[in-house]
Amino acid sequence: MATDEKFSSIRKGLLEFLLLRIISADKVYVAEMLERLSATQFATQEGTLYPLLSKLRREELLDYDWRESDAGPPRKYYKLTAKGRTQLAELNRYWKRINTTIEELGHSE
Amino acid sequence: MNTVITVNLNGNAYQLDEQGFESLRAYLDSADERLAGNPDKAEILSDIEQAIADKCRRYLNPHKSVVAAADLDRILAEMGPVESETGGSAANSERQRMAADNSQSRKDAPRRLYQVREGSMISGVCNGLAAYFNVDVTIVRIVFVALTILTGGVWILAYILMMFIIPDATTSEERAAAHGEPFNAQQLVDGAKERYAEFRQQSARWHEGWRRRRQLRREKRAAAAERAFWRGERAHEDVGYATRVLAGFMVPVFTLIGAALFVVVIIAMVSLFRTGGIFDWALPNEIPVWGAIVILAIVYQAVHMPLRAASRASYEASVGQRHGWLAAADGLLWLGFAALFFWLAYLFIPEVRSLFESVPFEWRHPLDAWHAF
């Protein structure tokens, strides 16, 4: 529980990064994102996801188009924009640097 | 038999029972509140509604056309509270998230020190402190009584000062701020109901006899307000907390200045009577003593009036109306200050001392003079 709390702000910051990664792989809709995240430490809910997605869209990192679904109303399928791809590449590099730093400093048990 | 309410969720019609409808509305209201200022608010809300609609569908089948309250609660728990994007998080468990959320908004709401009149014994100082430090008011009262006994009564002066300095919580927001509670519509309604019941009880019990007199006093005051041009506007409604603290602080300061002024004038008057001058300064020959006294009285009035007006304005900015307790306390404070200044003047200004000693014995000791008869 303690570790969980300690890293909650890190998870908060990383959620955006993870979303960009998920969306970069394929066009996805919200229920899929939630499902992919649900099994991880980054499990989240619609109440968090929708505002975050709209923020990313406002930053022009992603966009969506409507697509008919077999069951129910049309859904928003999200995809990365060119700007989103550049940013994701940057974040990937940054994340690698962070990982290297963590491993270089001290030894893990 | 239960009432069914049909709702339109982003273009999808669903039937909910009454309880479910209430919780849905509370959820969407809070979402609306948290997204305030978000440029994409409308879009996010319709996404949310759509998501809820999709989930509702799961709970319906050809034999069940109404989404029950329990179903809806499950749906809303699944949705999770809508977070503004700055607070966007990926907390794991619902409970943890809710707890964090609560403490967050609790922290965000500024807690301020107010006098809380509801359920107070005197003025609400203890009540306000109890709310501020989140302890039982009885404990605060016991501490105050203990302090009063330990300090030989001096603590009462501290209480009186606090009565002036700490603003009254007069609006619902202020009352909420006194407890440090986030303020929202539901609390407003609950609080209003509670206060109304309390108010009715109280007014029945206490205010019956007072009402007529107070009404009379209020009318008189209103008439006086029209006449008194120096009183300035009643700015109480829209002054901020800081202004009110300052105003509350200024009331005793004005009282102090007023008392000091009074003492100076009285000493000057006595000096005029006894020596025909004010201490070393002798009256010019052309002014008789009575003339000097009249001039002194006029000067005193001229200085005293704006001071009193300023004091009254501070009073109104701080506590609104001048109610009995505070007015009485103000008078006591004035008397205390005046006595203190007389005593200080007697101790530290030799002229005053000699003046006092030059006063005939019978003046100084009226009781002895009385016995001598």
Interface residues (C-beta under 8 A of the other chain):
Chain A: D4 S8 R11 K12 L14 L15 E16 V30 A31 L37 Q41 F42 A43 T44 Q45 E46 G47 T48 Y50 P51 L52 S54 K55 R57 R58 G72 P73 K76
Chain B: G11 N12 A31 L35 N38 P39 D40 E43 I44 D47 I48 Q50 A51 A53 D54 R57 E78 M79 G80 P81 V82 E83 S84 E85 G88 S89 A90 A91 N92 Q96 A100
